[in-house]
Amino acid sequence: ERGLTQIRETVAALLVEAKVKSRPLSRSDLDDVRVLVSHAAKKLATQITWTTDIPESLALPSTLVRQVLINLLLNAITAAGEGGQVVMQAQTDGSQLVLTVENTGKPLLPDQLAHLFEPFTPFSESGNGLGLWICYQIATQLGGTIRAESVLQLTRFTVTLPIDSPHDAT
């Protein structure tokens, strides 16, 4: 938990536009993220369903993809609440990586959805409103997209990142 807090604070303090040297993303990076967020899930008795169907290595910067996934998962665990459910899926279709994070719980309101990816939004009860903005900045920097949808008791974030994008994955 202390490690995750440090990661959040460090990333919030850094400029997202800075060039980050990173090795290519691997399946073990996703396993590491699962371990990192498992304590937060256990604390709230949140069930996480985890599905990964990606090659051993992808030409995407592991540091940035991990940061996006950590932010989305921690938000989903918090939003799902006590005894909630979170689903994470990672898959490729050859030309892009698609990350999907879903959670049960109270849906996002239309006003929240309209301003989700703006910095310092007042909707965060426990954070500073920078997590989703950072996710948006990273996805954009990598030539990808991030979108959110929320209906009834399900909220879903989908991040699509081109694998052969013009970013520096080394």
N, C-alpha and C positions, 0 to 999 in steps of 0.2 A: 504494500500500500504506500509506503514511504517512497519507493522507487517510482511508482506511477505519479505521485504528486510532484516529485522532482522533474520527471519528464514533462508533465503539463506546464510547470512553471518555466522550465528552460525554453520550451518551444514558444510559449507565449512571449518570452522576452526576446526572441530572435526575430530578425526580419525574414519573412517567408521567401522573399525574392533572392535571398543569398544563395550562391551556388553551393550545393551540398555534394561533396564527393561521397559516393556510396557504391557498394558492390551490388551486383545484380540480385534481384529478388529470388528467393528459393522457397521451397515448401517448408523448410525448417524455420524460416522467418515467420510464417503463419502459425506454426506450432508454438514459437516463442511468444507471440501475441496472445495466444490462447492461455498460456501459463501466466502471463502478466495480468490478464483481466480475471482470471479464475477466482482470485481472492475477493474481489469486489462482488462477483456473482455469488460466491458462497456466503458472504456476509448478509446478502439480501435473500438468500435461498432462491436465487434466480436460476432457472434451468437454461443452459446454452446448448443448442444443437449446432454442430460444426460440420460443414461439408466442404472439402477442398478437392478440386479436380483440375489441377494445374501441372504443367511439366516441372521437372526438378529445378529448372532455372529459367527466369524470364528477364529480358532486357528492360527492366524497370528498376529504378533506384530503391533498394530495400528500405533505407532509412525513411524516405518519404511515404512509401506505401504503408509501412508499419505504423507511422504516426497517424495517418488517416484512419486506419483500421482501429487503432487504440482509441482515438477520440470517438469514433462512431459507436464502438462497443461499450465504452464506459457510459456514454449518453444513453444507449439503449438499455443497459442494466439499470441505471438510475430511473429511467422512464417506466420500465416494466414494473419496478417496485417489488415489494415483498412477495415472493412466490411467483413472480412473473416468468415469462418465457422470452428468450432471445434466439434468433436464428441467424447464423452467419454462413454465407455461401461464397466461395471463390471458384471461378471457372474461367476458361479461356475458350475463344471460338477461333483461335488461330491468329487473329490480328489484334485482339484486344483482351484485356483482363477485365472481368466484371465482378465487382464485390457487392454483395447485397447483405444488408444488416436490417433485420426486422425485429420489432418488439411488440409485445402485448402491452396493454395499459391505456391510459387516458389519451385520446387522439389529440393531435395538434390542431389548434384553431386556425381558420383561414388567415387571420392577421399574423399569427406566428409563422405559418408557412411562407407568407409573402416576404418576411424579413429574416428568415432563418440564417442566411449566409452573410449577414451584415455584422460588422464588429460591434461589440459592446451592447448587444440587444438586451433589453430588460427582462427577457423571458426566462433566463437561467436563474434557478433558485439557489444553486450552490456554486456556480462557476462565475467566470468573468465575461461570458458571452463571446469568447474568442475561438473556442474549439471548432465550431462549424465553419467559421470564417477561415480558419487555417486550413481545414479540409477543402474548402472551395478554392482557396489560393493554390494549394498543392495540386489538386486535380486540374485546374486551369494551366498551371505551369507545365504540367506533363502532357498537355494537349488533350485532356479528357474532360469529362463532365461529372457532375454530381447532382442528383435530384432527389426530392423527398415527396412522399405521398402519405396521407394519413386518413384512414376511413374507419369508422366504428372503433374497434379496439385494437387496430393494427397500424403501426407506423413503419414505413419502409424507406431506407436510404439506398440508392443504387449509384455506385461509382463505376464509370467506364473509362479505362485508360488504354490508349493505343500502345501496343507492345513495340512497334517499330517507330515510335515518335522521335522527334529531333532533340530530345533532352540528353543530358550526359549521365549515363547509368554506370559510369566507372568510378 
